[in-house]
Amino acid sequence: MINHLAKQFFDDVAKHLPASGEAIASAFSEHSSDAHKQLKVHIEATLRKMNLVSREEFDAQTAVLQRTRLKVEALEQQLQELEDALK
């Protein structure tokens, strides 16, 4: 995941460089340069510190939250019905 994010970052940076910066853009795509490797290491370290989650994990947690929310709403309805019956 980190490698994918780093590649996406480099691609996004290259897209935003002006036409005169094509030499810089090509330097980003050369995987053999030392500067690229060092920058990649720093970016990967920064991304690891950010505690990012994958899209799949995010979607799974969203589904769990949605099911939980539905259960809470159903329980709130039942509680309201019980309270109304006691009145």
N, C-alpha and C positions, 0 to 999 in steps of 0.2 A: 504494500500500500504506500509506503514511504517513497519507494522508487517511482511509482506512478505519479504521486503528487509532485515530486521533484521534477520529473520530465514535463509534467503539465505546467509547472512554474516556468521552466526554461522556455517552453513553447510560447507561453503567454508573454513573457518578456520579449522574446524575439518578434512577436507580432506587433508589439507597441513601439518598437524601435523605428526611427525614421528611415527612409530609403537610404540616406547617406550612411546609416549605421549597419549596412549589410555585412561588413567585415566583422563587426561585433556579433551580429546574429549568427554568422557562420562559426564563430569561435565557440558560441554556446552549444552548437550542435556537434562539435568535434569532441568525442568522448575520450580522446587520448591526451588532451591538454592537462597539465598539472593544475592550472588555475581552475579549470572546470571541476576536476576531482576535489580540490579543496573546497570550492564553493558548494559542491554537492554534499560533502560531509557536513558542512556547517548548516546547510538547509535541512538535511535529514535530522540532525541533532535538534534543531529548533522545532521541527514538526513533531518529533517524539515528545518534547517537553509540553507540547500543546494538548496532549491526551486526546487526540482525534479518534473517532470511531469510524468504522466502515459504513457505507450506505446500507448494507445488508443488516448490520447490527442496529443501526438507527431505525430502519423500517421494522425490525422485529420488536424493538422496544416500543415503537409507536403503536403497533398492533396490540401489545400487552396492555399498554395504557388505555387504549380504546375499549378493550374488553373489560378492564377494571372500571372504567368510567360508566359503562353500561350496567355493570353489576351494582355499583353504588347508586345509580339512578333507580334501578329496580328495588333495591333495599329501601331507599328513601320513600318510594311510592308505597311499599308495603307498610312501612312505619306510619306514614300519613294515614293509610287506610285503617290501621289498628288504632291510632289515636282518635280518628273520627268515630270508630265503632265504640270506643270507651266513653265518648261524650254523651 
